[in-house]
């Protein structure tokens, strides 16, 4: 519930009036175009012109024919029952709707010229489509966006208007629809010689009244919109076609000014993250709009690095906490409007969510609230340990997902894909034990933070026992196997062996070095964040950073305006987990890190990667301003202790609010 003016009553009673909306229908799954994949969102509309709904938002609207509202709850006499319909304070701000025009016309076909369409979308003149004509126009935004569209029209009795929303142009598959997914080919996303594929709304003009409008109930995600107008016996006048952009209103405080490539990657990353947050975090705005635990962990972390607003993150923590199942796991995706396969490993990312929040905000009360959920998750995995001490197989009705990689694909069997075959042949995947170790390490830190020292010690002991089992059964010839005594290797096992401290010191460095040189199964965009972390942990970051950044360079070359889900299958052109350059720029290039929850800073810019730069960064202890070339200048607007690493020296300093300090190379 949003804040309301003082003295204003929002109580709903029988004085309210209502009218059943019968002119609007959700297009059924039977008409879904499976070229696009499964119908996850599937909320597109078929709308018919309705006189009774014209102008109902205006104060002077005559609602005398509308019905009185009927209370939904009528308790029986002598039954001490309370109404289940109770409002509670909204935990996040209302989402803004920012009015704007489309940016341009790409191409058109029919009786209306390109210049006429351009004037129309700029708001300078209407467009009239003659009777008995067909007109098609492709309209663009400069970048992929999430918005409500609004079409104002009049006349045109019998006309049919189809509005198609697409992320990009792609190779023409030769068909418009198909009852099954087809391989998609995307290259230069703005290459209009290709074709638009996407979801559609349909508006049917019944009587051709003046002042008609179409607007969907839910926002749409698009970079391109195609209008297809088929008129009947009357001409149709289009008066305006506009949009209202919407997303969670995050106030971004972190700003950077670096070299052009880094600046562009930063801006595209911010736009990706923006499009993937609304009432919840979302994996992707176009296809699914699902709040997955694995994706959300990263999106929440990136949020902390650009803003001090953690309200959406807190809401996410609470929602997954509320999704707990009887077996101790949380739902892999929640909230969800349909039954979905459980992904057991995703529950372990919830531990990382709470751990991240602790590191950035130091909120002991929040940590204590969610420790019971974390205990349940970890105990579930402990129950899965097999005779040799590794995490064994999950229940048959789950989807044991690790990553989208082609080598792990089983044609026609998606729920047996995304895992190394070693999981099926040996009964265990090394990755599952390694990510469980990391969760135990993080849980140990959380318990220690709130003085649950015995539980912290227990979790750390369990982690060490797992490390011993992995090193005994899953390590051979200098690399970690994908399963005990298997012959499969992947980046995943090497990266998570390092992050779990199963491999340490020179062994860890050797594992990452060999991983980068060998032809192993590669981590997709879903896990690139963790690849960066492993490379950082073994001290090879400066050497490998440029190579690791290549996937984002390739996406820029293909004219993406947001980051794609992953390279091997470009299904989604906007996916939150691919915004990980935010973390790399803030915590690695500029080197702004929190070393003690909410209390101490470490600033360690990688001048080897960027010879000069400046920026302003939001942290839990205040705003940090950095600037370097020959010298490093640091300013913090609060009194805080910090560790500065620059020019081969380490300085421990006490900042006094607003007083800049300068550091020089040796």
C-alpha positions as CSV (number, residue, x, y, z in Angstrom):
1,X,0.0,0.0,0.0
2,X,1.5,3.3,-1.0
3,X,1.6,6.4,1.3
4,X,-1.7,8.4,1.1
5,X,-2.4,12.0,2.1
6,X,-3.3,12.6,5.7
7,X,-7.0,12.3,6.3
8,X,-7.5,10.5,3.0
9,X,-9.5,7.2,3.3
10,X,-8.8,4.3,1.1
11,X,-11.3,2.0,2.6
12,X,-13.2,0.0,0.1
13,X,-16.9,-0.6,0.8
14,X,-20.3,-1.0,-1.0
15,X,-20.2,2.7,-2.1
16,X,-17.5,1.8,-4.7
17,X,-18.7,1.0,-8.2
18,X,-17.4,-1.6,-10.7
19,X,-17.9,-2.9,-14.1
20,X,-16.9,-6.3,-15.4
21,X,-14.2,-6.0,-18.1
22,X,-15.5,-8.3,-20.9
23,X,-13.8,-6.7,-23.9
24,X,-10.3,-7.9,-23.0
25,X,-9.1,-11.5,-23.2
26,X,-5.7,-13.0,-22.5
27,X,-4.6,-14.8,-25.7
28,X,-4.7,-18.5,-24.8
29,X,-1.7,-20.9,-24.8
30,X,-3.3,-22.7,-27.7
31,X,-2.4,-19.7,-29.9
32,X,1.2,-19.3,-28.4
33,X,4.0,-19.1,-30.9
34,X,6.4,-21.8,-29.7
35,X,9.2,-20.4,-31.9
36,X,9.7,-18.1,-28.8
37,X,10.0,-21.0,-26.4
38,X,7.6,-21.9,-23.5
39,X,4.8,-19.5,-22.8
40,X,6.1,-18.3,-19.4
41,X,4.6,-14.8,-19.3
42,X,1.9,-15.3,-21.9
43,X,-0.2,-12.3,-20.9
44,X,-0.7,-10.7,-24.2
45,X,-4.2,-9.4,-24.9
46,X,-6.9,-9.5,-27.6
47,X,-9.1,-6.4,-27.0
48,X,-12.3,-5.2,-28.6
49,X,-13.4,-1.6,-28.7
50,X,-15.8,-1.0,-25.8
51,X,-18.0,2.2,-25.5
52,X,-18.7,1.6,-21.8
53,X,-15.0,1.9,-21.0
54,X,-14.2,5.0,-22.9
55,X,-13.0,7.8,-20.6
56,X,-13.6,5.9,-17.4
57,X,-10.4,7.4,-15.8
58,X,-11.7,11.0,-16.2
59,X,-13.3,12.8,-13.2
60,X,-16.5,13.7,-15.2
61,X,-17.2,10.1,-16.3
62,X,-20.8,9.0,-15.9
63,X,-20.7,5.8,-13.9
64,X,-24.5,5.6,-13.2
65,X,-24.8,2.3,-15.1
66,X,-22.0,0.7,-13.1
67,X,-22.8,-1.8,-10.3
68,X,-22.3,-1.3,-6.6
69,X,-19.3,-3.2,-5.2
70,X,-20.1,-6.4,-3.2
71,X,-18.0,-7.2,-0.1
72,X,-15.9,-10.3,-0.8
73,X,-16.0,-11.6,2.7
74,X,-19.2,-12.2,4.8
75,X,-18.4,-13.9,8.1
76,X,-21.2,-16.1,9.5
77,X,-22.8,-15.3,12.9
78,X,-21.0,-16.8,15.9
79,X,-17.9,-17.7,13.9
80,X,-14.9,-15.7,15.2
81,X,-13.4,-15.2,11.8
82,X,-11.5,-12.3,10.4
83,X,-11.4,-11.1,6.9
84,X,-8.4,-12.5,5.0
85,X,-8.2,-9.3,2.9
86,X,-5.9,-7.1,4.8
87,X,-3.7,-4.4,3.3
88,X,-0.1,-4.0,4.5
89,X,2.4,-1.3,4.0
90,X,4.1,-1.6,0.6
91,X,7.8,-2.4,1.1
92,X,9.0,-0.8,-2.0
93,X,8.1,2.5,-3.7
94,X,5.5,2.8,-6.5
95,X,7.0,2.2,-9.9
96,X,7.2,5.4,-11.9
97,X,5.7,5.6,-15.4
98,X,7.8,8.1,-17.4
99,X,6.1,9.4,-20.6
100,X,8.2,9.5,-23.7
101,X,8.0,9.0,-27.5
102,X,9.5,6.3,-29.6
103,X,12.9,7.2,-31.1
104,X,12.4,6.5,-34.8
105,X,10.9,4.6,-37.7
106,X,12.9,1.8,-39.1
107,X,10.9,0.8,-42.2
108,X,7.3,0.7,-43.4
109,X,5.1,-0.8,-46.1
110,X,1.8,0.4,-47.4
111,X,0.1,3.7,-48.2
112,X,1.7,5.7,-45.4
113,X,5.2,7.1,-46.1
114,X,8.2,6.9,-43.8
115,X,8.1,10.7,-43.2
116,X,4.4,10.5,-42.3
117,X,5.1,7.7,-39.7
118,X,8.0,9.7,-38.3
119,X,5.9,12.8,-37.8
120,X,3.3,10.6,-36.2
121,X,5.6,9.1,-33.5
122,X,7.0,12.5,-32.9
123,X,3.5,13.7,-32.0
124,X,3.3,16.3,-34.7
125,X,0.5,14.9,-36.9
126,X,-1.9,11.9,-37.0
127,X,-1.8,9.1,-39.6
128,X,-4.9,8.1,-41.6
129,X,-5.0,4.6,-43.0
130,X,-7.5,4.5,-45.9
131,X,-10.3,2.0,-46.0
132,X,-9.5,-1.5,-47.3
133,X,-5.7,-1.0,-46.9
134,X,-2.9,-2.8,-45.0
135,X,-0.1,-0.8,-43.4
136,X,3.0,-2.1,-41.6
137,X,5.5,0.0,-39.7
138,X,8.5,-1.0,-37.6
139,X,9.2,1.6,-34.8
140,X,12.3,1.6,-32.6
141,X,13.6,2.7,-29.2
142,X,17.3,3.5,-29.0
143,X,17.7,0.7,-26.4
144,X,15.7,-2.2,-25.2
145,X,13.2,-0.9,-22.6
146,X,10.2,-2.0,-20.5
147,X,7.2,0.2,-20.9
148,X,3.4,0.5,-21.3
149,X,2.5,1.5,-24.8
150,X,-0.6,3.6,-25.5
151,X,-2.3,3.9,-28.9
152,X,-4.9,6.6,-29.4
153,X,-7.2,6.2,-32.4
154,X,-10.7,6.9,-33.9
155,X,-12.9,5.6,-36.6
156,X,-11.9,2.6,-38.6
157,X,-14.9,0.4,-38.0
158,X,-13.9,-3.3,-38.5
159,X,-10.1,-2.6,-38.5
160,X,-7.7,-5.0,-36.8
161,X,-4.5,-3.7,-35.3
162,X,-1.7,-6.1,-34.3
163,X,1.1,-4.8,-32.1
164,X,4.2,-7.0,-32.1
165,X,7.0,-6.5,-29.5
166,X,10.5,-7.7,-30.3
167,X,14.0,-7.5,-28.8
168,X,15.8,-7.3,-32.1
169,X,16.0,-8.2,-35.8
170,X,17.2,-11.7,-36.5
171,X,17.5,-14.2,-39.3
172,X,14.2,-15.0,-41.0
173,X,13.2,-18.6,-40.2
174,X,10.9,-18.8,-43.2
175,X,7.8,-19.1,-41.0
176,X,6.0,-16.7,-38.7
177,X,4.8,-19.3,-36.2
178,X,5.6,-22.9,-35.3
179,X,4.3,-25.4,-32.7
180,X,7.8,-26.0,-31.4
181,X,11.0,-24.0,-30.7
182,X,13.3,-23.4,-33.7
183,X,17.0,-22.5,-33.7
184,X,17.3,-18.8,-33.7
185,X,20.1,-16.8,-35.3
186,X,20.9,-13.3,-34.0
187,X,23.9,-11.3,-35.1
188,X,23.7,-7.5,-35.6
189,X,20.6,-6.7,-33.6
190,X,19.7,-3.6,-35.5
191,X,20.0,-5.2,-39.0
192,X,16.6,-4.4,-40.4
193,X,17.1,-6.8,-43.3
194,X,16.1,-9.5,-40.8
195,X,12.8,-10.2,-39.2
196,X,11.1,-9.4,-35.9
197,X,9.9,-12.3,-33.8
198,X,8.0,-11.6,-30.6
199,X,4.7,-11.5,-28.7
200,X,1.6,-9.7,-30.0
201,X,-1.4,-7.7,-28.7
202,X,-4.5,-7.4,-30.9
203,X,-7.0,-4.6,-30.9
204,X,-10.3,-4.9,-32.8
205,X,-12.3,-1.8,-33.8
206,X,-15.9,-2.7,-33.5
207,X,-18.0,0.5,-34.1
208,X,-15.3,3.0,-34.9
209,X,-16.1,5.5,-32.1
210,X,-13.9,8.6,-31.5
211,X,-11.5,8.7,-28.5
212,X,-10.5,5.0,-28.6
213,X,-7.4,3.8,-26.9
214,X,-5.4,0.6,-26.4
215,X,-3.0,0.1,-23.5
216,X,-2.0,-3.3,-22.0
217,X,-2.6,-4.0,-18.3
218,X,1.1,-5.1,-17.9
219,X,4.2,-3.5,-19.3
220,X,5.9,-4.9,-22.4
221,X,9.6,-5.4,-23.1
222,X,10.9,-4.3,-26.5
223,X,13.4,-2.5,-28.6
224,X,11.3,-2.7,-31.7
225,X,7.5,-2.5,-32.1
226,X,5.7,-3.4,-35.3
227,X,2.2,-2.0,-36.0
228,X,0.2,-4.0,-38.5
229,X,-3.0,-2.3,-39.4
230,X,-5.7,-3.8,-41.6
231,X,-8.7,-1.5,-42.2
232,X,-12.1,-2.5,-43.4
233,X,-14.9,-0.3,-44.8
234,X,-13.8,2.9,-43.0
235,X,-10.5,4.8,-42.8
236,X,-8.7,4.6,-39.4
237,X,-7.1,7.6,-37.8
238,X,-4.1,7.0,-35.5
239,X,-3.8,10.1,-33.3
240,X,-0.8,9.1,-31.1
241,X,1.4,6.1,-30.2
242,X,3.5,6.7,-27.1
243,X,5.1,4.8,-24.2
244,X,5.5,5.1,-20.5
245,X,8.8,3.6,-19.4
246,X,8.7,1.8,-16.0
247,X,11.1,0.0,-13.7
248,X,12.0,0.0,-10.0
249,X,13.1,3.6,-9.3
250,X,16.6,2.9,-8.0
251,X,18.5,6.0,-7.2
252,X,21.9,5.4,-8.7
253,X,24.7,7.1,-6.8
254,X,27.7,5.4,-8.3
255,X,29.1,7.2,-11.3
256,X,32.3,6.5,-13.3
257,X,34.4,8.3,-15.9
258,X,36.9,6.0,-17.5
259,X,38.0,5.1,-21.0
260,X,35.2,4.9,-23.7
261,X,35.0,1.1,-23.8
262,X,34.6,0.7,-20.0
263,X,32.1,3.6,-19.9
264,X,30.0,2.0,-22.6
265,X,30.1,-1.4,-20.9
266,X,29.1,0.3,-17.6
267,X,26.1,2.0,-19.2
268,X,24.8,-1.1,-21.0
269,X,25.2,-3.0,-17.7
270,X,23.1,-0.4,-15.8
271,X,20.4,-0.5,-18.5
272,X,20.3,-4.3,-18.3
273,X,19.9,-4.2,-14.5
274,X,17.2,-1.5,-14.8
275,X,15.1,-3.6,-17.2
276,X,15.3,-6.6,-14.9
277,X,13.8,-5.0,-11.8
278,X,10.1,-4.1,-11.3
279,X,7.9,-5.4,-8.5
280,X,10.6,-8.1,-8.2
281,X,14.0,-8.8,-9.7
282,X,13.6,-10.7,-13.0
283,X,15.8,-13.0,-14.9
284,X,14.7,-11.4,-18.2
285,X,11.9,-8.9,-18.9
286,X,10.9,-10.3,-22.3
287,X,10.4,-14.0,-22.0
288,X,10.0,-15.0,-18.4
289,X,10.0,-12.3,-15.8
290,X,10.8,-15.0,-13.2
291,X,12.6,-14.1,-9.9
292,X,15.2,-16.9,-9.7
293,X,17.3,-17.3,-6.6
294,X,20.6,-17.6,-8.6
295,X,19.9,-14.6,-10.8
296,X,18.6,-12.5,-8.0
297,X,21.7,-13.0,-5.8
298,X,23.8,-11.3,-8.5
299,X,21.3,-8.6,-9.3
300,X,21.0,-7.7,-5.5
301,X,24.8,-7.6,-5.2
302,X,25.1,-5.3,-8.2
303,X,22.4,-3.1,-6.7
304,X,24.4,-2.6,-3.5
305,X,27.4,-1.4,-5.6
306,X,25.4,1.4,-7.3
307,X,22.9,2.5,-4.7
308,X,22.2,2.6,-1.0
309,X,18.6,1.6,-1.6
310,X,18.2,-2.1,-0.5
311,X,14.4,-2.1,-0.3
312,X,13.8,-4.4,-3.3
313,X,16.6,-6.7,-2.1
314,X,15.0,-6.9,1.4
315,X,11.7,-7.7,-0.3
316,X,13.4,-10.5,-2.3
317,X,15.0,-12.0,0.8
318,X,11.6,-12.1,2.5
319,X,9.8,-13.6,-0.5
320,X,12.3,-16.5,-0.8
321,X,12.1,-16.9,3.0
322,X,8.3,-17.2,2.6
323,X,8.7,-19.9,-0.1
324,X,10.3,-22.5,2.2
325,X,9.3,-26.1,1.5
326,X,8.9,-28.9,3.9
327,X,12.3,-30.4,2.9
328,X,14.1,-27.2,3.9
329,X,14.7,-25.8,0.4
330,X,13.3,-22.5,-0.9
331,X,11.6,-22.3,-4.2
332,X,14.0,-21.9,-7.0
333,X,11.7,-19.2,-8.5
334,X,9.3,-17.2,-6.4
335,X,6.7,-15.8,-6.6
336,X,5.5,-17.9,-9.6
337,X,2.1,-18.2,-11.2
338,X,2.6,-21.8,-12.2
339,X,4.0,-25.0,-10.9
340,X,7.7,-25.3,-11.8
341,X,10.5,-27.7,-11.4
342,X,12.6,-27.4,-8.2
343,X,16.3,-26.6,-8.8
344,X,17.9,-27.7,-5.5
345,X,21.3,-25.9,-6.0
346,X,19.5,-22.5,-6.3
347,X,18.7,-22.7,-2.6
348,X,22.4,-22.4,-1.8
349,X,22.4,-19.0,-3.6
350,X,20.0,-17.8,-0.9
351,X,22.8,-18.2,1.6
352,X,25.0,-16.0,-0.6
353,X,22.1,-13.4,-0.7
354,X,22.1,-13.0,3.1
355,X,25.9,-13.1,3.2
356,X,26.2,-10.3,0.6
357,X,23.7,-8.1,2.6
358,X,25.7,-8.7,5.8
359,X,28.9,-7.6,4.1
360,X,27.4,-4.4,2.7
361,X,25.0,-3.4,5.4
362,X,26.0,-5.2,8.6
363,X,22.3,-5.7,9.7
364,X,22.5,-8.3,12.5
365,X,18.7,-8.3,12.9
366,X,18.2,-9.3,9.2
367,X,20.8,-12.0,9.5
368,X,19.2,-13.5,12.5
369,X,15.8,-13.5,10.8
370,X,16.9,-15.7,7.9
371,X,19.4,-18.1,9.7
372,X,16.6,-20.6,10.3
373,X,16.0,-20.7,6.5
374,X,19.7,-21.1,5.9
375,X,19.9,-24.0,8.5
376,X,17.1,-25.8,6.7
377,X,18.8,-25.5,3.3
378,X,22.2,-26.7,4.6
379,X,20.6,-29.6,6.5
380,X,18.9,-30.7,3.3
381,X,22.2,-30.9,1.5
382,X,23.8,-32.7,4.5
383,X,21.2,-35.4,4.2
384,X,22.3,-35.9,0.5
385,X,25.8,-36.9,1.4
386,X,26.6,-40.3,0.0
387,X,28.9,-43.1,1.3
388,X,32.1,-41.3,0.2
389,X,31.1,-38.0,1.7
390,X,30.0,-36.1,-1.5
391,X,26.6,-34.6,-2.3
392,X,24.8,-37.3,-4.2
393,X,21.7,-37.2,-6.4
394,X,18.6,-35.1,-5.9
395,X,15.0,-36.3,-6.0
396,X,13.9,-37.5,-9.4
397,X,11.2,-34.8,-9.8
398,X,13.8,-32.0,-9.5
399,X,15.9,-30.3,-12.2
400,X,19.6,-30.4,-11.0
401,X,20.6,-27.4,-13.0
402,X,24.2,-26.1,-13.0
403,X,24.6,-24.1,-16.2
404,X,23.5,-23.7,-19.8
405,X,26.4,-25.3,-21.8
406,X,26.0,-27.1,-25.2
407,X,28.1,-30.1,-24.1
408,X,25.6,-30.9,-21.3
409,X,22.6,-30.8,-23.5
410,X,20.5,-33.9,-23.9
411,X,18.2,-33.5,-26.9
412,X,14.5,-33.5,-26.0
413,X,15.3,-33.9,-22.3
414,X,15.8,-30.5,-20.8
415,X,15.5,-31.8,-17.2
416,X,18.4,-34.1,-17.8
417,X,20.5,-31.3,-19.4
418,X,22.6,-28.5,-17.8
419,X,24.5,-31.1,-15.8
420,X,27.7,-33.0,-16.6
421,X,27.0,-36.6,-17.6
422,X,29.1,-37.7,-14.6
423,X,26.2,-36.8,-12.4
424,X,24.1,-39.5,-14.1
425,X,26.9,-42.1,-14.5
426,X,28.7,-41.7,-11.2
427,X,25.9,-40.6,-9.0
428,X,27.5,-37.3,-8.0
429,X,28.6,-34.0,-9.6
430,X,31.6,-32.4,-8.1
431,X,30.1,-29.0,-8.5
432,X,27.3,-29.7,-6.1
433,X,29.7,-30.5,-3.3
434,X,31.8,-27.4,-4.1
435,X,28.9,-25.0,-4.1
436,X,27.6,-26.6,-0.9
437,X,31.1,-25.9,0.7
438,X,30.8,-22.3,-0.3
439,X,27.4,-22.0,1.3
440,X,28.8,-23.6,4.5
441,X,31.6,-21.1,4.5
442,X,29.2,-18.2,4.1
443,X,26.8,-19.6,6.7
444,X,29.8,-19.9,9.1
445,X,30.5,-16.2,8.6
446,X,26.9,-15.2,9.2
447,X,26.7,-17.3,12.4
448,X,29.9,-15.7,13.7
449,X,28.6,-12.3,12.8
450,X,25.7,-12.8,15.2
451,X,27.7,-14.7,17.9
452,X,26.4,-18.1,17.0
453,X,30.0,-19.4,17.4
454,X,29.3,-23.1,17.9
455,X,27.1,-23.3,14.8
456,X,29.8,-21.3,12.9
457,X,32.4,-23.9,14.0
458,X,30.1,-26.7,13.0
459,X,29.5,-25.4,9.5
460,X,33.2,-24.8,9.0
461,X,34.0,-28.3,10.1
462,X,31.4,-29.7,7.7
463,X,33.0,-27.7,4.9
464,X,36.4,-29.1,5.6
465,X,35.1,-32.7,5.6
466,X,33.6,-32.0,2.2
467,X,36.9,-30.6,0.9
468,X,38.7,-33.7,2.0
469,X,36.2,-35.9,0.2
470,X,36.4,-33.9,-3.0
471,X,40.2,-33.9,-3.0
472,X,40.2,-37.7,-2.4
473,X,37.7,-38.7,-5.1
474,X,37.5,-35.8,-7.6
475,X,41.0,-34.6,-8.3
476,X,43.4,-36.1,-10.8
477,X,46.2,-35.0,-13.1
478,X,46.1,-31.4,-11.8
479,X,42.5,-30.7,-12.4
480,X,39.1,-31.4,-10.7
481,X,36.9,-34.0,-12.3
482,X,33.2,-33.4,-12.9
483,X,32.4,-36.5,-10.8
484,X,34.2,-39.0,-8.7
485,X,36.6,-41.1,-10.9
486,X,35.0,-39.7,-14.1
487,X,36.9,-38.6,-17.2
488,X,35.0,-35.3,-17.6
489,X,36.4,-31.8,-16.9
490,X,34.8,-28.4,-16.9
491,X,35.6,-24.8,-15.9
492,X,32.9,-25.1,-13.4
493,X,34.7,-27.7,-11.2
494,X,38.0,-25.7,-11.3
495,X,36.3,-22.3,-10.5
496,X,34.3,-23.6,-7.6
497,X,37.2,-25.7,-6.3
498,X,39.1,-22.5,-5.9
499,X,36.2,-20.4,-4.5
500,X,35.4,-23.2,-2.0
501,X,39.1,-23.3,-0.9
502,X,39.2,-26.9,-1.8
503,X,42.2,-25.9,-3.9
504,X,44.4,-23.3,-2.3
505,X,47.8,-21.6,-2.7
506,X,49.9,-22.7,-5.6
507,X,47.6,-25.6,-6.4
508,X,44.7,-23.1,-6.9
509,X,46.7,-20.9,-9.2
510,X,47.8,-23.9,-11.2
511,X,44.2,-25.1,-11.5
512,X,43.1,-21.7,-12.9
513,X,46.1,-21.5,-15.2
514,X,45.5,-24.9,-16.6
515,X,41.8,-24.2,-16.9
516,X,42.5,-21.2,-19.1
517,X,44.8,-23.2,-21.4
518,X,42.9,-26.5,-21.7
519,X,39.8,-27.2,-23.8
520,X,37.4,-27.6,-21.0
521,X,33.6,-27.1,-21.0
522,X,33.2,-23.4,-20.5
523,X,31.0,-21.5,-18.0
524,X,28.3,-19.5,-19.7
525,X,27.2,-16.0,-18.8
526,X,25.3,-17.4,-15.9
527,X,28.5,-18.2,-14.0
528,X,31.0,-15.6,-15.5
529,X,30.8,-13.7,-12.2
530,X,32.3,-16.7,-10.4
531,X,35.0,-17.1,-13.0
532,X,36.1,-13.5,-12.3
533,X,36.1,-14.3,-8.6
534,X,38.3,-17.4,-9.0
535,X,40.8,-15.5,-11.2
536,X,40.9,-12.7,-8.6
537,X,41.4,-15.2,-5.7
538,X,44.5,-16.7,-7.3
539,X,46.1,-13.4,-8.3
540,X,45.7,-13.7,-12.1
541,X,43.0,-10.9,-12.5
542,X,45.2,-8.3,-14.3
543,X,46.6,-11.0,-16.7
544,X,43.2,-12.5,-17.6
545,X,40.8,-9.5,-17.3
546,X,40.9,-8.5,-21.0
547,X,40.2,-12.0,-22.2
548,X,37.4,-12.4,-19.7
549,X,35.8,-9.2,-21.0
550,X,35.7,-10.5,-24.6
551,X,32.0,-11.8,-24.5
552,X,30.8,-8.3,-23.7
553,X,32.9,-6.8,-26.5
554,X,31.3,-9.2,-28.9
555,X,27.8,-8.2,-27.7
556,X,28.7,-4.5,-28.3
557,X,29.9,-5.4,-31.8
558,X,26.5,-7.0,-32.4
559,X,24.8,-3.8,-31.3
560,X,23.1,-5.1,-28.2
561,X,21.8,-2.3,-25.9
562,X,21.5,-4.7,-23.0
563,X,23.4,-7.9,-22.2
564,X,22.2,-11.2,-23.6
565,X,21.4,-14.4,-21.6
566,X,24.4,-16.3,-23.0
567,X,26.2,-16.5,-26.2
568,X,25.6,-20.1,-27.3
569,X,21.8,-19.6,-27.5
570,X,20.8,-15.9,-27.8
571,X,17.2,-16.4,-26.7
572,X,17.1,-13.4,-24.4
573,X,18.7,-10.1,-25.2
574,X,18.4,-8.7,-21.6
575,X,19.4,-10.9,-18.7
576,X,20.3,-9.7,-15.2
577,X,23.1,-12.1,-14.5
578,X,25.1,-10.7,-17.5
579,X,25.4,-7.3,-15.8
580,X,28.4,-8.6,-13.8
581,X,30.8,-5.9,-15.3
582,X,29.2,-3.6,-12.7
583,X,30.9,-5.7,-10.0
584,X,34.2,-5.8,-11.9
585,X,34.3,-2.1,-12.5
586,X,33.4,-1.1,-8.9
587,X,35.3,-3.7,-6.9
588,X,38.2,-4.5,-9.2
589,X,39.1,-1.6,-11.6
590,X,38.2,1.1,-9.0
591,X,38.9,-1.4,-6.2
592,X,36.2,-0.1,-3.8
593,X,35.4,-2.9,-1.3
594,X,33.9,-3.3,2.2
595,X,36.3,-5.3,4.4
596,X,34.2,-5.2,7.6
597,X,30.4,-5.1,7.4
598,X,29.3,-1.5,7.4
599,X,32.5,-0.3,9.1
600,X,35.7,-0.3,7.1
601,X,36.8,0.3,3.5
602,X,39.5,-1.1,1.3
603,X,40.4,0.9,-1.8
604,X,42.7,-0.8,-4.3
605,X,42.4,0.5,-7.8
606,X,43.9,-1.6,-10.5
607,X,46.0,1.1,-12.2
608,X,47.5,-1.7,-14.4
609,X,44.1,-2.0,-16.2
610,X,43.3,1.7,-16.3
611,X,46.0,4.4,-16.3
612,X,43.6,7.1,-15.3
613,X,40.0,7.3,-14.1
614,X,37.7,9.0,-11.7
615,X,34.4,8.1,-10.1
616,X,31.9,8.5,-7.2
617,X,30.9,5.4,-5.3
618,X,28.2,4.7,-2.8
619,X,29.2,2.5,0.2
620,X,27.7,1.5,3.5
621,X,30.0,4.0,5.3
622,X,29.5,7.0,3.0
623,X,30.3,8.3,-0.5
624,X,33.8,7.7,-1.9
625,X,35.3,9.8,-4.6
626,X,38.4,8.5,-6.5
627,X,40.6,10.1,-9.1
628,X,43.9,8.9,-10.3
629,X,46.6,9.4,-13.0
630,X,50.1,9.9,-11.6
631,X,48.6,10.2,-8.1
632,X,45.6,8.8,-6.3
633,X,43.1,11.2,-4.7
634,X,40.5,9.8,-2.3
635,X,37.7,11.6,-0.5
636,X,35.2,10.0,1.8
637,X,32.3,12.1,3.2
638,X,32.3,10.4,6.6
639,X,34.7,9.5,9.4
640,X,35.9,6.1,8.6
641,X,39.0,3.9,8.7
642,X,40.2,2.7,5.3
643,X,43.0,0.6,3.8
644,X,44.4,2.2,0.6
645,X,46.6,0.1,-1.8
646,X,48.3,2.2,-4.4
647,X,51.7,2.3,-6.1
648,X,53.0,-0.8,-4.4
649,X,52.2,0.6,-0.9
650,X,49.5,-0.2,1.7
651,X,48.2,2.7,3.8
652,X,45.9,2.5,6.8
653,X,44.3,5.9,7.2
654,X,41.5,7.6,9.1
655,X,39.3,9.8,6.9
656,X,37.7,12.9,8.4
657,X,34.5,13.6,6.5
658,X,35.1,15.5,3.3
659,X,38.8,15.9,3.6
660,X,40.6,14.4,0.6
661,X,43.9,12.5,0.9
662,X,46.5,12.0,-1.8
663,X,48.7,9.0,-2.4
664,X,51.7,8.7,-4.6
665,X,53.6,5.9,-6.3
666,X,57.0,5.0,-4.8
